Amino acid sequence: MELRERLAGARLYLVCDARPRAFLDAALRGGVDVIQLRDKTLGGDEEIVAAARAFRDAADAAGALFVLNDRPDLVAACGADGVHVGQDDADPRSARAAVGDDRIVGRSTHAPGQLAAADEDPDVDYLAVGPVHATPTKPGRPAAGLAYVEHAARIEPATPWFAIGGIDATTLPAVVAAGARRIVVVRAITEAADPEAAARALRDGLEAGVGAR
């Protein structure tokens, strides 16, 4: 199946730092569809490429997608399916030029104007909408709130979009009620004692809420 078709069917997206294969396998068994390597502590390109091996192998074993954060220039070396760029990172056009037409480019958005621009950008394959709640993974970034999720659901972007930011088992119902069908999480799985169970609970809650709607 082509990468963008698989992306369209994705529901649960995990962003995490460099992790052992066992952790990634557990999260993927629990229902994660996309894993992103985002680790600002890695010292250089070689460390990023080395850390990416576990992500690529785990994604292949589970039939999941592997995305690299903010390094379009290393996507090929890491064997990633694509790259995610924030508003302060490379622009989508530059990212697309680096990764090619067959890979995925994701874009963070924090306000309706950014959402509209990214949705109209032919180089963007998916959007992140948030942060719904303030989160220590993005220090200094104010929360966009549930109203932004409601806005995204109301305008129905043509580009697949994921709600992001402080989403866990307790905040998920409100995010789904606001209209999200896809979510990105970090600490809800990375800080869980049982990452497989945590992922499964999120996946079940997401699908149950979407089904009810």
C-alpha positions in Angstrom: 0.0 0.0 0.0 1.3 3.5 -0.9 2.5 5.6 2.0 -0.2 8.2 1.8 -2.9 5.6 1.8 -1.4 4.1 5.0 -1.2 7.6 6.5 -4.9 8.3 5.7 -5.8 5.2 7.7 -3.5 6.0 10.7 -5.2 6.9 14.0 -2.5 6.8 16.7 0.9 8.5 16.3 3.7 8.3 18.8 6.5 10.8 19.1 9.4 9.7 21.2 13.1 10.0 21.9 15.6 7.2 21.0 14.2 4.0 22.4 15.1 0.3 22.4 13.4 -2.0 20.0 11.4 -3.7 22.8 9.7 -0.4 23.8 8.8 0.4 20.2 7.5 -3.1 19.5 5.2 -2.9 22.6 3.8 0.5 21.6 3.1 -0.8 18.1 1.4 -4.0 19.4 -0.9 -1.7 21.4 -2.1 0.0 18.2 0.4 2.8 17.3 0.3 3.4 13.5 3.1 6.0 13.2 6.3 6.4 15.2 8.4 9.5 15.0 12.0 9.8 16.2 12.4 13.2 18.0 15.5 13.4 20.2 17.2 16.7 20.7 19.8 15.1 22.9 21.4 13.1 20.2 24.8 14.6 19.5 25.2 14.4 15.7 24.0 12.8 12.5 25.6 9.5 13.1 23.8 9.1 16.4 20.5 10.0 14.8 21.0 7.4 12.0 22.0 4.8 14.6 18.9 5.5 16.7 16.7 5.3 13.7 17.5 1.6 13.0 15.3 0.4 15.8 12.5 2.6 14.6 12.8 1.4 11.0 13.0 -2.2 12.0 10.0 -2.0 14.4 7.9 -0.1 11.9 8.6 -2.7 9.2 7.7 -5.6 11.5 4.4 -4.0 12.5 3.5 -2.5 9.1 3.7 1.0 10.6 5.1 4.3 9.3 8.4 5.8 10.6 8.9 9.6 10.5 11.9 11.6 11.4 11.6 14.9 13.1 13.0 18.1 11.6 15.8 16.5 9.6 14.8 16.2 5.9 18.5 15.8 5.0 18.7 12.6 7.1 15.5 10.9 6.0 17.2 8.8 3.3 20.1 7.8 5.6 17.6 6.8 8.3 15.3 4.9 5.9 12.4 7.0 7.2 9.1 7.2 5.4 9.0 10.9 5.8 9.8 14.0 7.9 7.8 16.2 10.2 8.6 20.0 10.2 7.4 22.6 12.7 6.7 26.2 12.0 10.2 27.2 13.0 11.9 24.3 11.0 12.4 23.9 7.3 9.5 25.0 5.2 7.5 22.2 3.4 8.8 23.0 0.0 12.4 22.6 1.2 11.5 19.5 3.0 9.9 18.0 -0.1 12.9 18.8 -2.2 15.1 16.9 0.3 12.9 13.8 0.8 11.4 13.4 -2.7 7.9 12.9 -4.0 7.4 9.4 -2.6 7.9 10.2 1.0 5.7 12.0 3.5 6.0 15.6 4.8 4.1 16.6 8.0 3.6 20.1 9.3 2.8 21.5 12.7 0.1 24.2 13.0 -0.9 26.2 16.0 -3.6 28.6 14.6 -6.3 28.7 12.0 -4.2 30.7 9.5 -1.4 28.2 9.7 -3.9 25.3 9.3 -5.3 26.9 6.2 -1.9 27.5 4.7 -0.7 24.0 5.3 -3.9 22.5 4.0 -3.4 24.3 0.7 0.3 23.4 0.5 0.8 20.7 -2.1 4.0 19.6 -0.3 2.2 18.8 3.0 0.8 15.3 3.5 -0.6 15.6 7.1 -1.1 18.3 9.7 -0.6 18.4 13.5 -3.2 20.6 15.2 -2.3 21.9 18.6 -1.0 21.9 21.2 -4.4 21.2 22.7 -2.9 21.5 26.2 0.4 23.0 27.3 3.1 20.4 27.4 6.7 20.2 28.6 7.7 18.6 25.3 7.1 22.1 23.7 8.3 24.5 26.4 7.0 28.1 25.8 4.3 27.0 23.3 0.9 28.2 24.6 -2.0 25.8 24.4 -4.3 26.3 21.4 -7.1 24.6 23.3 -10.0 22.5 22.3 -11.4 25.4 20.2 -8.7 24.9 17.7 -9.5 21.2 17.4 -13.2 22.1 16.9 -12.2 24.6 14.2 -10.2 21.9 12.4 -13.1 19.5 12.6 -15.6 22.1 11.4 -13.6 23.1 8.3 -12.7 19.5 7.4 -9.3 20.0 5.9 -8.6 17.9 2.8 -5.2 16.9 4.4 -5.3 14.3 7.2 -4.8 16.0 10.6 -3.9 14.8 14.1 -4.7 16.6 17.3 -1.6 16.9 19.5 -0.5 18.3 22.9 -1.1 16.9 26.3 -3.4 14.1 25.1 -3.7 11.1 27.4 -6.4 8.7 28.6 -8.0 11.4 30.7 -8.0 14.2 28.2 -8.8 12.0 25.1 -12.6 12.0 25.5 -12.8 15.8 25.2 -10.5 15.8 22.2 -12.6 13.2 20.4 -15.8 15.1 21.3 -14.2 18.2 19.8 -13.9 16.3 16.5 -10.5 14.7 16.4 -10.2 11.3 14.7 -6.5 11.0 14.9 -4.1 11.9 17.8 -0.4 12.3 18.5 0.9 11.4 21.9 4.2 11.5 23.7 4.2 11.1 27.5 1.0 9.1 27.5 3.0 6.2 26.2 6.7 7.0 26.9 6.0 7.5 30.6 3.7 4.5 31.0 4.8 1.5 32.9 3.3 -0.7 30.3 3.5 1.0 26.9 1.5 -1.7 25.1 -1.4 -1.3 27.5 -1.2 2.5 27.4 -1.3 2.4 23.6 -4.2 0.0 23.5 -6.2 2.1 25.9 -5.7 5.2 23.8 -6.5 3.3 20.6 -9.7 1.8 22.1 -10.8 5.2 23.5 -10.1 6.9 20.2 -12.0 4.4 18.1 -14.9 4.1 20.6 -15.3 7.8 20.6 -15.1 8.2 16.9 -17.6 5.3 16.4 -20.0 7.0 18.9 -19.8 10.2 17.0 
